[in-house]
Amino acid sequence: MSWADPEWKWGYGGGKAHDAAFVLRSALETEDSRSEWVVALLNDDQNPEWEVVKLCLALKWQKAAREGRDGGTGGYGDILERMAACK
């Protein structure tokens, strides 16, 4: 999984980003699973996959931007565009 992969296609209804988001949403669909995942990250119980962490943040930022909860002009949309452009 990599944002630099041309097949990643962030923001589209298909591509590796879409597939990875489905896997992540499925893995973190319950409050307990999300809580366990965050605790494991904070305790470094497992070597975190940082691409998965970036995807999780990107999905939250994308949702906030769509709901107008990202601080207005620019907001998280700018960060997501830079991530998708691998900057």
Z-matrix of the N, CA and C atoms (Angstrom, degrees):
N
C 1 1.454
C 2 1.521 1 107.38
N 3 1.316 2 115.71 1 127.16
C 4 1.453 3 119.50 2 179.80
C 5 1.524 4 110.77 3 -156.28
N 6 1.306 5 115.26 4 135.61
C 7 1.460 6 120.45 5 178.11
C 8 1.523 7 110.66 6 -65.54
N 9 1.334 8 117.93 7 -22.65
C 10 1.463 9 121.80 8 -178.97
C 11 1.529 10 112.60 9 -80.42
N 12 1.315 11 117.58 10 -12.99
C 13 1.459 12 121.75 11 -178.72
C 14 1.532 13 109.41 12 -68.00
N 15 1.334 14 118.36 13 127.31
C 16 1.472 15 119.77 14 179.76
C 17 1.526 16 113.39 15 -61.87
N 18 1.318 17 117.00 16 -19.77
C 19 1.464 18 121.09 17 177.87
C 20 1.529 19 112.63 18 -87.74
N 21 1.339 20 117.13 19 -0.14
C 22 1.470 21 121.54 20 -178.89
C 23 1.525 22 109.80 21 -63.35
N 24 1.317 23 118.22 22 -51.84
C 25 1.463 24 125.20 23 173.58
C 26 1.530 25 113.50 24 53.75
N 27 1.336 26 116.06 25 55.04
C 28 1.464 27 121.04 26 178.27
C 29 1.523 28 109.95 27 -57.36
N 30 1.317 29 116.11 28 134.15
C 31 1.455 30 122.09 29 176.03
C 32 1.521 31 114.42 30 91.28
N 33 1.312 32 116.96 31 -2.09
C 34 1.461 33 121.37 32 179.43
C 35 1.527 34 110.19 33 -103.14
N 36 1.304 35 116.14 34 160.70
C 37 1.465 36 122.11 35 -179.70
C 38 1.518 37 113.38 36 -81.10
N 39 1.306 38 117.51 37 9.06
C 40 1.458 39 122.67 38 177.85
C 41 1.510 40 108.75 39 -151.97
N 42 1.296 41 116.34 40 170.85
C 43 1.458 42 121.09 41 -178.54
C 44 1.517 43 111.31 42 106.53
N 45 1.324 44 114.59 43 176.62
C 46 1.465 45 119.97 44 -175.83
C 47 1.526 46 113.07 45 -65.57
N 48 1.326 47 117.53 46 -33.86
C 49 1.472 48 119.85 47 178.11
C 50 1.523 49 110.45 48 -63.29
N 51 1.314 50 116.15 49 -43.94
C 52 1.463 51 121.10 50 178.96
C 53 1.525 52 110.49 51 -61.48
N 54 1.330 53 116.55 52 -44.43
C 55 1.467 54 121.01 53 179.89
C 56 1.531 55 111.38 54 -65.16
N 57 1.342 56 116.63 55 -43.06
C 58 1.463 57 120.70 56 179.86
C 59 1.529 58 110.89 57 -66.13
N 60 1.333 59 117.14 58 -37.11
C 61 1.466 60 120.77 59 177.97
C 62 1.523 61 110.40 60 -63.93
N 63 1.326 62 117.16 61 -39.03
C 64 1.464 63 120.59 62 178.02
C 65 1.527 64 110.58 63 -62.12
N 66 1.332 65 116.60 64 -45.14
C 67 1.474 66 121.11 65 179.53
C 68 1.525 67 109.76 66 -62.02
N 69 1.336 68 116.99 67 -45.68
C 70 1.465 69 120.73 68 -178.82
C 71 1.524 70 111.21 69 -64.68
N 72 1.327 71 117.23 70 -45.49
C 73 1.473 72 119.80 71 178.86
C 74 1.518 73 111.31 72 -60.91
N 75 1.317 74 117.21 73 -38.98
C 76 1.465 75 121.17 74 178.73
C 77 1.527 76 111.09 75 -65.39
N 78 1.337 77 116.13 76 -41.71
C 79 1.465 78 120.64 77 -178.93
C 80 1.526 79 112.12 78 -69.19
N 81 1.335 80 116.85 79 -28.26
C 82 1.467 81 120.86 80 -175.18
C 83 1.528 82 112.12 81 -114.86
N 84 1.333 83 116.44 82 32.42
C 85 1.468 84 119.07 83 -174.29
C 86 1.518 85 114.37 84 -75.93
N 87 1.331 86 118.40 85 -18.46
C 88 1.466 87 119.28 86 179.44
C 89 1.528 88 110.13 87 -109.09
N 90 1.306 89 115.57 88 156.27
C 91 1.464 90 119.93 89 177.95
C 92 1.523 91 110.54 90 -60.21
N 93 1.327 92 116.81 91 -40.04
C 94 1.465 93 120.56 92 179.51
C 95 1.530 94 111.71 93 -62.89
N 96 1.329 95 116.96 94 -43.41
C 97 1.463 96 119.25 95 -179.20
C 98 1.528 97 110.68 96 -66.14
N 99 1.333 98 117.60 97 -37.67
C 100 1.468 99 120.81 98 177.72
C 101 1.522 100 110.63 99 -66.37
N 102 1.321 101 116.30 100 -43.01
C 103 1.458 102 120.71 101 179.70
C 104 1.532 103 110.93 102 -62.71
N 105 1.316 104 116.77 103 -45.08
C 106 1.464 105 120.80 104 179.45
C 107 1.531 106 110.94 105 -62.49
N 108 1.330 107 117.23 106 -38.76
C 109 1.457 108 121.77 107 -179.30
C 110 1.531 109 110.61 108 -65.17
N 111 1.336 110 116.72 109 -45.33
C 112 1.459 111 120.48 110 179.92
C 113 1.526 112 110.79 111 -65.74
N 114 1.324 113 117.77 112 -43.79
C 115 1.465 114 120.94 113 178.89
C 116 1.525 115 110.21 114 -60.42
N 117 1.327 116 117.16 115 -42.71
C 118 1.467 117 120.75 116 178.49
C 119 1.529 118 110.73 117 -61.78
N 120 1.332 119 116.92 118 -39.92
C 121 1.466 120 119.95 119 177.84
C 122 1.528 121 110.82 120 -64.00
N 123 1.319 122 116.20 121 -45.75
C 124 1.462 123 120.49 122 -177.79
C 125 1.520 124 112.03 123 -67.04
N 126 1.321 125 117.45 124 -35.28
C 127 1.461 126 121.81 125 -179.52
C 128 1.514 127 112.82 126 -88.56
N 129 1.328 128 116.19 127 -3.66
C 130 1.465 129 121.99 128 -178.00
C 131 1.530 130 110.77 129 52.28
N 132 1.365 131 115.79 130 37.84
C 133 1.464 132 121.19 131 178.13
C 134 1.517 133 111.62 132 -64.31
N 135 1.296 134 115.06 133 -27.71
C 136 1.453 135 119.40 134 178.51
C 137 1.514 136 107.17 135 -136.67
N 138 1.289 137 116.80 136 152.74
C 139 1.453 138 119.48 137 178.29
C 140 1.520 139 107.41 138 -69.22
N 141 1.335 140 117.11 139 108.74
C 142 1.469 141 118.61 140 -174.13
C 143 1.524 142 111.87 141 -67.27
N 144 1.309 143 114.86 142 144.42
C 145 1.448 144 121.09 143 173.01
C 146 1.527 145 106.17 144 -86.34
N 147 1.322 146 116.22 145 103.34
C 148 1.453 147 120.10 146 -173.21
C 149 1.516 148 113.04 147 -64.89
N 150 1.312 149 117.89 148 -26.74
C 151 1.467 150 119.29 149 176.18
C 152 1.531 151 110.05 150 -65.94
N 153 1.330 152 117.22 151 -33.40
C 154 1.468 153 120.86 152 177.59
C 155 1.532 154 109.63 153 -71.18
N 156 1.332 155 116.43 154 -39.69
C 157 1.462 156 120.27 155 177.52
C 158 1.534 157 109.73 156 -62.45
N 159 1.339 158 116.81 157 -44.52
C 160 1.469 159 120.47 158 177.86
C 161 1.525 160 110.75 159 -61.43
N 162 1.311 161 117.18 160 -40.29
C 163 1.463 162 120.51 161 178.76
C 164 1.522 163 110.68 162 -63.78
N 165 1.321 164 117.15 163 -42.65
C 166 1.461 165 121.09 164 179.41
C 167 1.536 166 110.27 165 -61.01
N 168 1.320 167 117.20 166 -46.49
C 169 1.464 168 120.74 167 178.00
C 170 1.523 169 111.03 168 -62.71
N 171 1.326 170 116.48 169 -43.33
C 172 1.464 171 120.30 170 -179.31
C 173 1.524 172 111.10 171 -61.22
N 174 1.321 173 117.21 172 -40.35
C 175 1.466 174 120.25 173 178.77
C 176 1.527 175 111.19 174 -64.81
N 177 1.330 176 117.16 175 -40.63
C 178 1.468 177 120.61 176 178.21
C 179 1.528 178 110.47 177 -66.57
N 180 1.341 179 116.73 178 -42.61
C 181 1.465 180 120.30 179 179.08
C 182 1.516 181 110.80 180 -65.17
N 183 1.326 182 116.42 181 -40.07
C 184 1.464 183 120.51 182 179.56
C 185 1.530 184 110.03 183 -61.61
N 186 1.324 185 115.76 184 -44.62
C 187 1.473 186 120.45 185 179.11
C 188 1.533 187 110.58 186 -62.69
N 189 1.328 188 117.04 187 -44.85
C 190 1.463 189 121.00 188 179.63
C 191 1.524 190 110.74 189 -62.31
N 192 1.332 191 116.84 190 -41.02
C 193 1.467 192 120.43 191 179.41
C 194 1.520 193 110.80 192 -63.66
N 195 1.311 194 116.70 193 -42.48
C 196 1.471 195 120.65 194 179.71
C 197 1.519 196 111.97 195 -65.47
N 198 1.333 197 115.77 196 -29.02
C 199 1.464 198 120.71 197 -179.29
C 200 1.527 199 112.31 198 -93.15
N 201 1.327 200 117.08 199 2.86
C 202 1.461 201 120.65 200 179.60
C 203 1.513 202 114.09 201 72.55
N 204 1.333 203 116.78 202 25.58
C 205 1.470 204 121.37 203 -178.23
C 206 1.528 205 111.70 204 -110.97
N 207 1.337 206 116.77 205 31.65
C 208 1.465 207 118.92 206 -174.25
C 209 1.520 208 113.61 207 -115.89
N 210 1.292 209 117.83 208 21.05
C 211 1.450 210 120.83 209 174.70
C 212 1.514 211 115.83 210 89.13
N 213 1.307 212 117.21 211 11.21
C 214 1.460 213 119.15 212 175.26
C 215 1.515 214 113.99 213 89.18
N 216 1.341 215 115.68 214 -149.47
C 217 1.459 216 122.53 215 -175.11
C 218 1.529 217 110.66 216 -51.45
N 219 1.307 218 114.96 217 131.58
C 220 1.470 219 119.49 218 -177.13
C 221 1.506 220 109.18 219 83.78
N 222 1.313 221 116.67 220 -82.29
C 223 1.457 222 122.36 221 177.36
C 224 1.519 223 113.08 222 49.56
N 225 1.308 224 115.62 223 -147.96
C 226 1.460 225 121.07 224 -178.50
C 227 1.520 226 112.17 225 -70.14
N 228 1.318 227 117.42 226 -22.49
C 229 1.464 228 120.10 227 179.48
C 230 1.523 229 111.96 228 -56.42
N 231 1.339 230 116.42 229 -39.27
C 232 1.462 231 120.21 230 178.09
C 233 1.526 232 111.13 231 -63.68
N 234 1.320 233 116.91 232 -42.17
C 235 1.461 234 120.74 233 178.76
C 236 1.520 235 110.51 234 -62.99
N 237 1.318 236 116.66 235 -44.87
C 238 1.466 237 120.43 236 -179.46
C 239 1.514 238 111.13 237 -62.93
N 240 1.328 239 117.54 238 -40.79
C 241 1.463 240 120.32 239 178.38
C 242 1.521 241 110.76 240 -63.33
N 243 1.338 242 116.91 241 -40.24
C 244 1.469 243 119.89 242 179.03
C 245 1.523 244 111.03 243 -67.72
N 246 1.324 245 116.90 244 -38.41
C 247 1.461 246 119.97 245 177.41
C 248 1.533 247 109.99 246 -63.96
N 249 1.315 248 116.64 247 -45.14
C 250 1.455 249 120.37 248 -178.83
C 251 1.536 250 110.97 249 -64.95
N 252 1.326 251 116.24 250 -30.21
C 253 1.464 252 120.86 251 177.74
C 254 1.524 253 111.87 252 -86.79
N 255 1.340 254 116.67 253 0.19
C 256 1.475 255 123.54 254 179.45
C 257 1.522 256 111.83 255 60.38
N 258 1.328 257 116.48 256 43.81
C 259 1.479 258 120.50 257 177.63
C 260 1.506 259 110.36 258 -105.96
